[in-house]
Amino acid sequence: MTGSTDERWMRHALDLAERARDEDDEIPVGALVVDADGNLVGDGWNRNIAEHDPSAHAEIVAMRRAGAAIGNHRLLGCTLYTTLEPCAMCAMAIVHARIARVVFGASDPKTGAAGSVFDLLADPRHNHRVEVVGGVLGEQASAMLTNYFRAKRLKAPI
């Protein structure tokens, strides 16, 4: 995919992140899955708090919806767009789903598993390799997260 295509899909993921923040007061992370033909097959945003589910990260929600839409747990040839670098849980789900490509916005220096802290997606011991592109609209994604946590700290009781 081209840079402009990646940016277009990342803008959509950023809209989903805003939805997480505005509708559910969740950490603003959005994700979507696009098939090899360029069709949106699944989207999601963080739902951990709303669903009382520690696994309801945006990436997992998007992959669940994509699997249901295409009728397969393997998401062969698909690209996952996410506003934040996947964590270890999401990275391993990506490997198991056989996602072809991951495009993320902001790096996660605390728990990132696509190169920042761990590099699970490129680990040669896996039987599947994932192409990774990081930093697509990363400044916007990072600013959204920073602003969210800054606002949370200001509301926190002293």
OpenMM code with the backbone's topology and positions (N, CA, C; nanometers):
from openmm import Vec3, app, unit

residues = "MET THR GLY SER THR ASP GLU ARG TRP MET ARG HIS ALA LEU ASP LEU ALA GLU ARG ALA ARG ASP GLU ASP ASP GLU ILE PRO VAL GLY ALA LEU VAL VAL ASP ALA ASP GLY ASN LEU VAL GLY ASP GLY TRP ASN ARG ASN ILE ALA GLU HIS ASP PRO SER ALA HIS ALA GLU ILE VAL ALA MET ARG ARG ALA GLY ALA ALA ILE GLY ASN HIS ARG LEU LEU GLY CYS THR LEU TYR THR THR LEU GLU PRO CYS ALA MET CYS ALA MET ALA ILE VAL HIS ALA ARG ILE ALA ARG VAL VAL PHE GLY ALA SER ASP PRO LYS THR GLY ALA ALA GLY SER VAL PHE ASP LEU LEU ALA ASP PRO ARG HIS ASN HIS ARG VAL GLU VAL VAL GLY GLY VAL LEU GLY GLU GLN ALA SER ALA MET LEU THR ASN TYR PHE ARG ALA LYS ARG LEU LYS ALA PRO ILE".split()
positions = [
    Vec3(0.0845, -0.1179, 0.0000),
    Vec3(0.0000, 0.0000, 0.0000),
    Vec3(0.0887, 0.1237, 0.0000),
    Vec3(0.0354, 0.2300, -0.0475),
    Vec3(0.1129, 0.3532, -0.0545),
    Vec3(0.1014, 0.4311, 0.0752),
    Vec3(0.1899, 0.5267, 0.0908),
    Vec3(0.1869, 0.6119, 0.2089),
    Vec3(0.0557, 0.6863, 0.2227),
    Vec3(0.0007, 0.7345, 0.1101),
    Vec3(-0.1255, 0.8079, 0.1176),
    Vec3(-0.2409, 0.7160, 0.1578),
    Vec3(-0.2375, 0.5909, 0.1126),
    Vec3(-0.3400, 0.4943, 0.1529),
    Vec3(-0.3267, 0.4650, 0.3019),
    Vec3(-0.2037, 0.4458, 0.3481),
    Vec3(-0.1827, 0.4214, 0.4912),
    Vec3(-0.2312, 0.5392, 0.5742),
    Vec3(-0.2036, 0.6597, 0.5284),
    Vec3(-0.2488, 0.7776, 0.6027),
    Vec3(-0.4010, 0.7878, 0.6045),
    Vec3(-0.4642, 0.7548, 0.4938),
    Vec3(-0.6109, 0.7609, 0.4878),
    Vec3(-0.6725, 0.6642, 0.5883),
    Vec3(-0.6219, 0.5409, 0.5920),
    Vec3(-0.6756, 0.4435, 0.6870),
    Vec3(-0.6407, 0.4808, 0.8307),
    Vec3(-0.5229, 0.5391, 0.8511),
    Vec3(-0.4851, 0.5792, 0.9867),
    Vec3(-0.5751, 0.6931, 1.0355),
    Vec3(-0.6148, 0.7817, 0.9474),
    Vec3(-0.7094, 0.8870, 0.9879),
    Vec3(-0.8399, 0.8246, 1.0371),
    Vec3(-0.8828, 0.7204, 0.9687),
    Vec3(-1.0040, 0.6498, 1.0125),
    Vec3(-0.9812, 0.5869, 1.1505),
    Vec3(-0.8647, 0.5283, 1.1711),
    Vec3(-0.8322, 0.4700, 1.3018),
    Vec3(-0.8298, 0.5779, 1.4099),
    Vec3(-0.7797, 0.6957, 1.3772),
    Vec3(-0.7794, 0.8066, 1.4731),
    Vec3(-0.9222, 0.8485, 1.5075),
    Vec3(-1.0122, 0.8449, 1.4094),
    Vec3(-1.1540, 0.8738, 1.4376),
    Vec3(-1.2109, 0.7711, 1.5355),
    Vec3(-1.1716, 0.6454, 1.5187),
    Vec3(-1.2171, 0.5410, 1.6110),
    Vec3(-1.1601, 0.5625, 1.7509),
    Vec3(-1.0360, 0.6088, 1.7581),
    Vec3(-0.9750, 0.6388, 1.8877),
    Vec3(-1.0516, 0.7507, 1.9579),
    Vec3(-1.0928, 0.8511, 1.8821),
    Vec3(-1.1742, 0.9593, 1.9398),
    Vec3(-1.3056, 0.9041, 1.9941),
    Vec3(-1.3606, 0.8089, 1.9247),
    Vec3(-1.4854, 0.7468, 1.9698),
    Vec3(-1.4656, 0.6762, 2.1040),
    Vec3(-1.3538, 0.6055, 2.1180),
    Vec3(-1.3226, 0.5394, 2.2454),
    Vec3(-1.3183, 0.6423, 2.3572),
    Vec3(-1.2492, 0.7510, 2.3314),
    Vec3(-1.2340, 0.8569, 2.4317),
    Vec3(-1.3667, 0.9257, 2.4625),
    Vec3(-1.4405, 0.9638, 2.3599),
    Vec3(-1.5590, 1.0460, 2.3779),
    Vec3(-1.6818, 0.9685, 2.4233),
    Vec3(-1.7018, 0.8482, 2.3710),
    Vec3(-1.8210, 0.7712, 2.4053),
    Vec3(-1.8053, 0.6904, 2.5329),
    Vec3(-1.6865, 0.6363, 2.5554),
    Vec3(-1.6700, 0.5408, 2.6643),
    Vec3(-1.5638, 0.5802, 2.7665),
    Vec3(-1.5005, 0.6965, 2.7475),
    Vec3(-1.3917, 0.7406, 2.8337),
    Vec3(-1.2839, 0.6338, 2.8458),
    Vec3(-1.2575, 0.5681, 2.7336),
    Vec3(-1.1522, 0.4669, 2.7251),
    Vec3(-1.0240, 0.5339, 2.6761),
    Vec3(-0.9115, 0.4673, 2.6981),
    Vec3(-0.7863, 0.5145, 2.6401),
    Vec3(-0.8063, 0.5207, 2.4892),
    Vec3(-0.7757, 0.6349, 2.4271),
    Vec3(-0.8082, 0.6523, 2.2850),
    Vec3(-0.7156, 0.5768, 2.1901),
    Vec3(-0.7539, 0.4533, 2.1650),
    Vec3(-0.6850, 0.3713, 2.0656),
    Vec3(-0.7906, 0.3170, 1.9708),
    Vec3(-0.7663, 0.3318, 1.8418),
    Vec3(-0.8554, 0.2788, 1.7404),
    Vec3(-0.7788, 0.1875, 1.6472),
    Vec3(-0.8501, 0.0909, 1.5892),
    Vec3(-0.7858, -0.0031, 1.4974),
    Vec3(-0.8852, -0.0476, 1.3917),
    Vec3(-0.8324, -0.0905, 1.2787),
    Vec3(-0.9169, -0.1453, 1.1737),
    Vec3(-0.8380, -0.2434, 1.0903),
    Vec3(-0.9119, -0.3321, 1.0246),
    Vec3(-0.8517, -0.4340, 0.9390),
    Vec3(-0.9030, -0.4121, 0.7979),
    Vec3(-0.8079, -0.4090, 0.7042),
    Vec3(-0.8377, -0.3902, 0.5626),
    Vec3(-0.7895, -0.5141, 0.4886),
    Vec3(-0.8747, -0.5702, 0.4023),
    Vec3(-0.8344, -0.6915, 0.3306),
    Vec3(-0.7423, -0.6582, 0.2133),
    Vec3(-0.6958, -0.7610, 0.1453),
    Vec3(-0.5988, -0.7442, 0.0368),
    Vec3(-0.6549, -0.6631, -0.0795),
    Vec3(-0.7882, -0.6570, -0.0914),
    Vec3(-0.8505, -0.5789, -0.1984),
    Vec3(-0.8767, -0.4345, -0.1584),
    Vec3(-0.8376, -0.3980, -0.0349),
    Vec3(-0.8567, -0.2610, 0.0111),
    Vec3(-0.9909, -0.2332, 0.0751),
    Vec3(-1.0626, -0.3394, 0.1138),
    Vec3(-1.1930, -0.3233, 0.1776),
    Vec3(-1.1812, -0.3290, 0.3291),
    Vec3(-1.2506, -0.2395, 0.3971),
    Vec3(-1.2576, -0.2429, 0.5427),
    Vec3(-1.3400, -0.3645, 0.5837),
    Vec3(-1.2807, -0.4545, 0.6632),
    Vec3(-1.3522, -0.5757, 0.7037),
    Vec3(-1.3763, -0.5822, 0.8550),
    Vec3(-1.3154, -0.4929, 0.9315),
    Vec3(-1.3384, -0.4906, 1.0752),
    Vec3(-1.2780, -0.3666, 1.1367),
    Vec3(-1.3472, -0.3122, 1.2351),
    Vec3(-1.2912, -0.1978, 1.3066),
    Vec3(-1.3228, -0.2094, 1.4544),
    Vec3(-1.2536, -0.1304, 1.5335),
    Vec3(-1.2766, -0.1342, 1.6767),
    Vec3(-1.2006, -0.0250, 1.7474),
    Vec3(-1.2315, -0.0098, 1.8721),
    Vec3(-1.1640, 0.0854, 1.9586),
    Vec3(-1.1580, 0.0216, 2.0958),
    Vec3(-1.0752, 0.0761, 2.1817),
    Vec3(-1.0613, 0.0174, 2.3140),
    Vec3(-1.1969, 0.0030, 2.3816),
    Vec3(-1.2216, -0.1147, 2.4393),
    Vec3(-1.3498, -0.1455, 2.5043),
    Vec3(-1.3271, -0.2120, 2.6408),
    Vec3(-1.2054, -0.2048, 2.6931),
    Vec3(-1.1711, -0.2721, 2.8190),
    Vec3(-1.2655, -0.2344, 2.9322),
    Vec3(-1.2846, -0.1050, 2.9520),
    Vec3(-1.3653, -0.0564, 3.0634),
    Vec3(-1.5126, -0.0859, 3.0387),
    Vec3(-1.5610, -0.0510, 2.9216),
    Vec3(-1.7037, -0.0669, 2.8903),
    Vec3(-1.7477, -0.2132, 2.8953),
    Vec3(-1.6599, -0.3040, 2.8525),
    Vec3(-1.6978, -0.4455, 2.8468),
    Vec3(-1.6418, -0.5275, 2.9622),
    Vec3(-1.5695, -0.4601, 3.0541),
    Vec3(-1.5079, -0.5310, 3.1673),
    Vec3(-1.4257, -0.6490, 3.1168),
    Vec3(-1.3467, -0.6213, 3.0133),
    Vec3(-1.2732, -0.7263, 2.9430),
    Vec3(-1.1291, -0.6815, 2.9194),
    Vec3(-1.0339, -0.7403, 2.9911),
    Vec3(-0.8950, -0.6986, 2.9733),
    Vec3(-0.8397, -0.7266, 2.8341),
    Vec3(-0.9053, -0.8125, 2.7574),
    Vec3(-0.8566, -0.8423, 2.6224),
    Vec3(-0.9216, -0.7552, 2.5152),
    Vec3(-1.0095, -0.6645, 2.5519),
    Vec3(-1.0829, -0.5854, 2.4528),
    Vec3(-1.0039, -0.4630, 2.4061),
    Vec3(-0.8795, -0.4874, 2.3666),
    Vec3(-0.8001, -0.3809, 2.3052),
    Vec3(-0.8547, -0.3555, 2.1661),
    Vec3(-0.8302, -0.2373, 2.1142),
    Vec3(-0.8820, -0.1990, 1.9835),
    Vec3(-0.8450, -0.3004, 1.8754),
    Vec3(-0.7206, -0.3484, 1.8783),
    Vec3(-0.6750, -0.4425, 1.7764),
    Vec3(-0.7525, -0.5740, 1.7835),
    Vec3(-0.7733, -0.6240, 1.9044),
    Vec3(-0.8464, -0.7498, 1.9232),
    Vec3(-0.9902, -0.7340, 1.8762),
    Vec3(-1.0537, -0.6231, 1.9142),
    Vec3(-1.1918, -0.5976, 1.8721),
    Vec3(-1.2002, -0.5936, 1.7196),
    Vec3(-1.1073, -0.5228, 1.6557),
    Vec3(-1.1079, -0.5128, 1.5094),
    Vec3(-1.0857, -0.6488, 1.4441),
    Vec3(-0.9927, -0.7283, 1.4985),
    Vec3(-0.9676, -0.8608, 1.4402),
    Vec3(-1.0859, -0.9545, 1.4616),
    Vec3(-1.1516, -0.9465, 1.5755),
    Vec3(-1.2723, -1.0289, 1.5982),
    Vec3(-1.3788, -0.9964, 1.4947),
    Vec3(-1.4007, -0.8672, 1.4717),
    Vec3(-1.5021, -0.8255, 1.3742),
    Vec3(-1.4623, -0.8656, 1.2326),
    Vec3(-1.3339, -0.8543, 1.2017),
    Vec3(-1.2870, -0.8934, 1.0682),
    Vec3(-1.3049, -1.0437, 1.0470),
    Vec3(-1.2683, -1.1227, 1.1464),
    Vec3(-1.2855, -1.2676, 1.1357),
    Vec3(-1.4305, -1.3057, 1.1127),
    Vec3(-1.5198, -1.2399, 1.1880),
    Vec3(-1.6633, -1.2669, 1.1714),
    Vec3(-1.7100, -1.2253, 1.0321),
    Vec3(-1.6601, -1.1132, 0.9829),
    Vec3(-1.7036, -1.0625, 0.8519),
    Vec3(-1.6591, -1.1530, 0.7379),
    Vec3(-1.5374, -1.2061, 0.7471),
    Vec3(-1.4899, -1.2899, 0.6370),
    Vec3(-1.5125, -1.4387, 0.6621),
    Vec3(-1.5562, -1.4711, 0.7826),
    Vec3(-1.5859, -1.6109, 0.8129),
    Vec3(-1.4635, -1.6975, 0.8308),
    Vec3(-1.3561, -1.6395, 0.8872),
    Vec3(-1.2340, -1.7163, 0.9055),
    Vec3(-1.1519, -1.6541, 1.0177),
    Vec3(-1.0875, -1.7379, 1.0968),
    Vec3(-0.9997, -1.6856, 1.2020),
    Vec3(-0.8644, -1.6438, 1.1469),
    Vec3(-0.8338, -1.6831, 1.0260),
    Vec3(-0.7116, -1.6409, 0.9585),
    Vec3(-0.7439, -1.5184, 0.8741),
    Vec3(-0.6698, -1.4141, 0.8954),
    Vec3(-0.6918, -1.2890, 0.8236),
    Vec3(-0.5798, -1.2693, 0.7214),
    Vec3(-0.5671, -1.3688, 0.6356),
    Vec3(-0.4604, -1.3733, 0.5358),
    Vec3(-0.4676, -1.2542, 0.4415),
    Vec3(-0.3522, -1.1919, 0.4192),
    Vec3(-0.3444, -1.0806, 0.3268),
    Vec3(-0.3952, -0.9489, 0.3812),
    Vec3(-0.4415, -0.9479, 0.5054),
    Vec3(-0.4998, -0.8269, 0.5632),
    Vec3(-0.3936, -0.7373, 0.6264),
    Vec3(-0.4280, -0.6092, 0.6336),
    Vec3(-0.3465, -0.5099, 0.7029),
    Vec3(-0.4253, -0.4608, 0.8232),
    Vec3(-0.3587, -0.4557, 0.9368),
    Vec3(-0.4171, -0.4002, 1.0591),
    Vec3(-0.3587, -0.2615, 1.0796),
    Vec3(-0.4451, -0.1629, 1.0910),
    Vec3(-0.4045, -0.0258, 1.1231),
    Vec3(-0.4429, -0.0005, 1.2679),
    Vec3(-0.3499, 0.0528, 1.3463),
    Vec3(-0.3786, 0.0840, 1.4851),
    Vec3(-0.3060, 0.2118, 1.5237),
    Vec3(-0.3703, 0.2913, 1.6057),
    Vec3(-0.3130, 0.4206, 1.6414),
    Vec3(-0.1985, 0.4087, 1.7404),
    Vec3(-0.1857, 0.2952, 1.8081),
    Vec3(-0.0789, 0.2734, 1.9049),
    Vec3(-0.0103, 0.1411, 1.8756),
    Vec3(0.1188, 0.1389, 1.8882),
    Vec3(0.1965, 0.0160, 1.8686),
    Vec3(0.1352, -0.0982, 1.9501),
    Vec3(0.1139, -0.2132, 1.8898),
    Vec3(0.0507, -0.3251, 1.9613),
    Vec3(0.1327, -0.3716, 2.0827),
    Vec3(0.0605, -0.4138, 2.1851),
    Vec3(0.1216, -0.4750, 2.3033),
    Vec3(0.1511, -0.6222, 2.2725),
    Vec3(0.2086, -0.6929, 2.3686),
    Vec3(0.2439, -0.8343, 2.3473),
    Vec3(0.1200, -0.9195, 2.3193),
    Vec3(0.0105, -0.8961, 2.3913),
    Vec3(-0.1112, -0.9749, 2.3696),
    Vec3(-0.1609, -0.9562, 2.2260),
    Vec3(-0.1693, -0.8312, 2.1835),
    Vec3(-0.2191, -0.8029, 2.0493),
    Vec3(-0.1222, -0.8520, 1.9422),
    Vec3(0.0077, -0.8377, 1.9680),
    Vec3(0.1073, -0.8837, 1.8709),
    Vec3(0.0940, -1.0332, 1.8462),
    Vec3(0.0759, -1.1101, 1.9512),
    Vec3(0.0641, -1.2550, 1.9321),
    Vec3(-0.0686, -1.2908, 1.8648),
    Vec3(-0.1745, -1.2169, 1.8931),
    Vec3(-0.3010, -1.2398, 1.8218),
    Vec3(-0.2830, -1.2089, 1.6730),
    Vec3(-0.2067, -1.1059, 1.6421),
    Vec3(-0.1767, -1.0698, 1.5027),
    Vec3(-0.1026, -1.1840, 1.4336),
    Vec3(-0.0036, -1.2405, 1.5006),
    Vec3(0.0712, -1.3525, 1.4441),
    Vec3(-0.0218, -1.4716, 1.4220),
    Vec3(-0.1028, -1.5050, 1.5227),
    Vec3(-0.1925, -1.6205, 1.5105),
    Vec3(-0.2977, -1.5999, 1.4015),
    Vec3(-0.3402, -1.4754, 1.3807),
    Vec3(-0.4394, -1.4462, 1.2760),
    Vec3(-0.3768, -1.4425, 1.1375),
    Vec3(-0.2438, -1.4438, 1.1315),
    Vec3(-0.1697, -1.4394, 1.0053),
    Vec3(-0.1917, -1.3079, 0.9301),
    Vec3(-0.2061, -1.1996, 1.0069),
    Vec3(-0.2125, -1.0666, 0.9470),
    Vec3(-0.0840, -1.0457, 0.8664),
    Vec3(-0.0958, -0.9902, 0.7472),
    Vec3(0.0208, -0.9706, 0.6613),
    Vec3(0.1018, -0.8473, 0.7009),
    Vec3(0.0313, -0.7450, 0.7468),
    Vec3(0.0961, -0.6149, 0.7646),
    Vec3(0.0314, -0.5406, 0.8793),
    Vec3(0.1126, -0.4730, 0.9602),
    Vec3(0.0640, -0.3865, 1.0679),
    Vec3(0.1186, -0.2471, 1.0439),
    Vec3(0.0292, -0.1494, 1.0494),
    Vec3(0.0673, -0.0091, 1.0382),
    Vec3(0.0202, 0.0580, 1.1664),
    Vec3(0.1150, 0.1186, 1.2402),
    Vec3(0.0739, 0.1847, 1.3634),
    Vec3(0.1180, 0.3300, 1.3651),
    Vec3(0.0508, 0.4065, 1.4505),
    Vec3(0.0804, 0.5484, 1.4643),
    Vec3(0.1885, 0.5728, 1.5679),
    Vec3(0.1488, 0.5822, 1.6946),
    Vec3(0.2411, 0.6149, 1.8029),
    Vec3(0.3149, 0.4918, 1.8527),
    Vec3(0.4432, 0.5081, 1.8793),
    Vec3(0.5208, 0.4024, 1.9443),
    Vec3(0.4822, 0.3976, 2.0915),
    Vec3(0.5002, 0.2804, 2.1531),
    Vec3(0.4704, 0.2647, 2.2954),
    Vec3(0.5977, 0.2223, 2.3679),
    Vec3(0.6687, 0.3189, 2.4270),
    Vec3(0.7969, 0.2879, 2.4907),
    Vec3(0.7861, 0.2079, 2.6204),
    Vec3(0.6642, 0.1839, 2.6669),
    Vec3(0.6468, 0.1060, 2.7900),
    Vec3(0.6103, -0.0394, 2.7628),
    Vec3(0.5205, -0.0622, 2.6668),
    Vec3(0.4744, -0.1995, 2.6426),
    Vec3(0.4689, -0.2367, 2.4947),
    Vec3(0.5273, -0.1567, 2.4082),
    Vec3(0.5216, -0.1846, 2.2650),
    Vec3(0.5900, -0.3152, 2.2277),
    Vec3(0.5229, -0.3928, 2.1443),
    Vec3(0.5759, -0.5243, 2.1054),
    Vec3(0.5992, -0.5352, 1.9549),
    Vec3(0.6135, -0.4189, 1.8890),
    Vec3(0.6444, -0.4175, 1.7458),
    Vec3(0.7733, -0.3409, 1.7218),
    Vec3(0.8637, -0.3479, 1.8206),
    Vec3(0.9938, -0.2868, 1.8041),
    Vec3(1.0399, -0.1966, 1.9171),
    Vec3(0.9480, -0.1398, 1.9949),
    Vec3(0.9890, -0.0464, 2.1001),
    Vec3(1.0499, -0.1159, 2.2209),
    Vec3(0.9745, -0.2060, 2.2827),
    Vec3(1.0224, -0.2800, 2.3992),
    Vec3(1.0547, -0.4236, 2.3590),
    Vec3(0.9619, -0.4835, 2.2875),
    Vec3(0.9779, -0.6183, 2.2329),
    Vec3(0.9614, -0.6077, 2.0819),
    Vec3(1.0023, -0.7114, 2.0104),
    Vec3(0.9771, -0.7142, 1.8667),
    Vec3(0.9164, -0.8501, 1.8318),
    Vec3(0.8008, -0.8748, 1.8876),
    Vec3(0.7362, -1.0046, 1.8692),
    Vec3(0.6935, -1.0300, 1.7254),
    Vec3(0.6591, -0.9243, 1.6533),
    Vec3(0.6117, -0.9446, 1.5166),
    Vec3(0.7229, -0.9860, 1.4215),
    Vec3(0.8468, -0.9567, 1.4569),
    Vec3(0.9595, -0.9920, 1.3705),
    Vec3(1.0404, -1.1093, 1.4249),
    Vec3(0.9958, -1.1700, 1.5321),
    Vec3(1.0719, -1.2792, 1.5935),
    Vec3(1.0840, -1.3951, 1.4951),
    Vec3(1.2059, -1.4352, 1.4616),
    Vec3(1.2257, -1.5405, 1.3609),
    Vec3(1.1798, -1.6793, 1.4070),
    Vec3(1.1487, -1.6948, 1.5330),
    Vec3(1.1023, -1.8253, 1.5814),
    Vec3(0.9561, -1.8523, 1.5462),
    Vec3(0.8829, -1.7489, 1.5071),
    Vec3(0.7429, -1.7682, 1.4659),
    Vec3(0.7378, -1.8258, 1.3249),
    Vec3(0.6296, -1.8963, 1.2960),
    Vec3(0.6143, -1.9512, 1.1613),
    Vec3(0.5462, -1.8529, 1.0669),
    Vec3(0.5253, -1.7302, 1.1121),
    Vec3(0.4626, -1.6281, 1.0291),
    Vec3(0.5336, -1.4952, 1.0531),
    Vec3(0.5624, -1.4232, 0.9472),
    Vec3(0.6253, -1.2920, 0.9574),
    Vec3(0.5236, -1.1846, 0.9217),
    Vec3(0.5331, -1.0745, 0.9916),
    Vec3(0.4425, -0.9615, 0.9705),
    Vec3(0.5256, -0.8404, 0.9300),
    Vec3(0.4877, -0.7782, 0.8213),
    Vec3(0.5513, -0.6516, 0.7827),
    Vec3(0.4996, -0.5431, 0.8768),
    Vec3(0.5884, -0.4582, 0.9274),
    Vec3(0.5501, -0.3539, 1.0222),
    Vec3(0.5938, -0.2178, 0.9699),
    Vec3(0.5009, -0.1237, 0.9734),
    Vec3(0.5290, 0.0157, 0.9401),
    Vec3(0.4835, 0.0983, 1.0595),
    Vec3(0.5752, 0.1692, 1.1214),
    Vec3(0.5409, 0.2510, 1.2376),
    Vec3(0.5516, 0.3989, 1.2088),
    Vec3(0.4847, 0.4773, 1.2914),
    Vec3(0.4960, 0.6221, 1.2849),
    Vec3(0.4032, 0.6911, 1.1876),
    Vec3(0.3077, 0.6196, 1.1288),
    Vec3(0.2139, 0.6823, 1.0347),
    Vec3(0.1166, 0.7687, 1.1153),
    Vec3(0.1205, 0.8974, 1.0928),
    Vec3(0.0446, 0.9970, 1.1699),
    Vec3(0.0716, 0.9810, 1.3196),
    Vec3(0.1942, 0.9438, 1.3492),
    Vec3(0.2345, 0.9176, 1.4870),
    Vec3(0.2230, 1.0369, 1.5787),
    Vec3(0.2504, 1.1564, 1.5274),
    Vec3(0.2410, 1.2758, 1.6119),
    Vec3(0.0974, 1.2991, 1.6566),
    Vec3(0.0014, 1.2819, 1.5664),
    Vec3(-0.1387, 1.3009, 1.6019),
    Vec3(-0.1842, 1.1946, 1.7025),
    Vec3(-0.1454, 1.0707, 1.6775),
    Vec3(-0.1839, 0.9620, 1.7681),
    Vec3(-0.1219, 0.9823, 1.9059),
    Vec3(0.0033, 1.0200, 1.9099),
    Vec3(0.0719, 1.0432, 2.0366),
    Vec3(0.0097, 1.1602, 2.1125),
    Vec3(-0.0199, 1.2683, 2.0415),
    Vec3(-0.0821, 1.3851, 2.1054),
    Vec3(-0.2181, 1.3501, 2.1648),
    Vec3(-0.2957, 1.2678, 2.0949),
    Vec3(-0.4266, 1.2292, 2.1473),
    Vec3(-0.4116, 1.1527, 2.2791),
    Vec3(-0.3160, 1.0616, 2.2833),
    Vec3(-0.2925, 0.9844, 2.4058),
    Vec3(-0.2398, 1.0736, 2.5183),
    Vec3(-0.1435, 1.1592, 2.4865),
    Vec3(-0.0881, 1.2503, 2.5871),
    Vec3(-0.1957, 1.3402, 2.6449),
    Vec3(-0.2783, 1.3964, 2.5595),
    Vec3(-0.3853, 1.4847, 2.6060),
    Vec3(-0.4871, 1.4105, 2.6921),
    Vec3(-0.5171, 1.2875, 2.6558),
    Vec3(-0.6106, 1.2061, 2.7341),
    Vec3(-0.5568, 1.1846, 2.8761),
    Vec3(-0.4323, 1.1418, 2.8861),
    Vec3(-0.3760, 1.1139, 3.0181),
    Vec3(-0.3534, 1.2419, 3.0975),
    Vec3(-0.3195, 1.3507, 3.0310),
    Vec3(-0.3046, 1.4799, 3.0989),
    Vec3(-0.4392, 1.5218, 3.1594),
    Vec3(-0.5466, 1.5081, 3.0834),
    Vec3(-0.6796, 1.5432, 3.1337),
    Vec3(-0.7190, 1.4535, 3.2506),
    Vec3(-0.6847, 1.3263, 3.2438),
    Vec3(-0.7147, 1.2333, 3.3531),
    Vec3(-0.6421, 1.2750, 3.4816),
    Vec3(-0.5152, 1.3123, 3.4674),
    Vec3(-0.4382, 1.3539, 3.5848),
    Vec3(-0.4956, 1.4808, 3.6460),
    Vec3(-0.5427, 1.5729, 3.5633),
    Vec3(-0.5997, 1.6973, 3.6155),
    Vec3(-0.7289, 1.6725, 3.6921),
    Vec3(-0.8045, 1.5693, 3.6531),
    Vec3(-0.9305, 1.5359, 3.7206),
    Vec3(-0.9100, 1.4509, 3.8448),
    Vec3(-0.7921, 1.3909, 3.8571),
    Vec3(-0.7661, 1.2991, 3.9686),
    Vec3(-0.7646, 1.3756, 4.1009),
    Vec3(-0.8228, 1.3140, 4.2048),
    Vec3(-0.8204, 1.3788, 4.3359),
    Vec3(-0.6773, 1.3880, 4.3889),
    Vec3(-0.6504, 1.4941, 4.4588),
    Vec3(-0.5148, 1.5139, 4.5119),
    Vec3(-0.4993, 1.4517, 4.6492),
] * unit.nanometer
topology = app.Topology()
chain = topology.addChain("A")
for resn in residues:
    res = topology.addResidue(resn, chain)
    for name in ("N", "CA", "C"):
        topology.addAtom(name, app.Element.getBySymbol(name[0]), res)
